[in-house]
């Protein structure tokens, strides 16, 4: 039988515990110190990586200044019943007489004043011979675009083309052997990747900020007709517009375009994916315009409820065809209402905005294949894409050129608007905006006016108004019957004769 000496074991245990504590007390600081050193070394390496990328790419990022000539009245000819709508309320209550004016009453004619306004932003060079990508909202309708490089050289740039539907623009400077940026494959970009934004926020040249990709495929902001934004928390502010969003390979993944927050950066910025911009750039350089693919359907995203209503599993993903446009590619290929498109060009279809962008990025005339569900059965459809009509053609709206000729824009008279402006039981279209210095403004048309007739023909909605104006252009003139407040009057307008 073995006899256990408890006292001896107890002393031995104490020795072991004390020895272990002494070892831990000696080793732990060394271990923590080593770990801290490793962390600091890793941070230093990341900082050096950012510095290397910034040093390599900054020379190809440019400061961009665009000048626009704006025509303004020295004194507004639009006589609001109680003063200008955004005037000082104290000025109205204590100094203005509330007497309503006849909108046709005019002050002494004033010559419009032409002012030059400058927008500051960013861009980046993508070829050694001087092609530059930027935002459409930076250079659209600019009379002069000036580009400045990091070395101080300044160039006057030529606008090659603009695309308001995507907010992408291309300008070019006359130079050779310029530094330029390589373009990445933005489709392979992953949420969580590090990115750098370089630009000229608030006029501070070549500012570099870092962050991660927060999300992809963001849309629905109304910033452009085609939205597929990369979201990033890299600080983006006013002036970053048009600058590059760069990955750790020093390649461009996006064009910085917009921020959330009127006052500046709050960690939510948006960039146009460079794959979308590349397609637009190539078309603008070759043709000066952008053509997009068109199927010719109205559709909506398949929800679990909609899928169930169509007799499909609730987890089915795709888009449901709501309407097929007559004589469109979809119509010719036999697509029908209630069809569900589940694959496009061999890839699954999910979000409706994503599907719309995929179709639009293809060239007209491209032959495409779709897999659809019809009465729960799979069916392959092949069609040739047509050219996407303009927004005006799709909606029946007036072309932008015609709106400029008129000097104002209109929309349908809703019950809410009728109640607001006192047009209950009347019909017509409501004026939403008027260009300063236009013939419409000079003749008493102002926001809130109701246009009831065009050339003695009643107009009940914007579509009828647009058709009436198109017909009036053949005669070179339009006579409008207008109601504004408690006054009704005629407004003759001259139009370019077609």
ZIHUWO-V81884 format. One record per run of one state. SS is the DSSP state (~ for helix, > for strand, _ for the rest). FROM is the first residue (numbers start at 1). TO is the last residue. Records with the same first field share a line. If there is no record, write none. Layout:
# ZIHUWO-V81884
SS=FROM-TO  FROM-TO
This chain:
# ZIHUWO-V81884
_=1-5  73-88  96-112  126-130  140-143  149-153  164-167  173-181  184-185  189-193  200-200  204-206  219-228  233-243  247-250  260-268  288-292  295-296  302-303  310-318  325-328  334-339  345-346  349-351  361-366  375-376  385-385  388-390  396-399  407-407  413-414  422-428  435-438  443-449  455-456  459-461  476-476  485-486  495-498
~=6-60  89-95  136-139  186-188  201-203  274-287  304-309  329-333  352-360  391-395  400-406  415-421  439-442  462-475
>=61-72  113-125  131-135  144-148  154-163  168-172  182-183  194-199  207-218  229-232  244-246  251-259  269-273  293-294  297-301  319-324  340-344  347-348  367-374  377-384  386-387  408-412  429-434  450-454  457-458  477-484  487-494
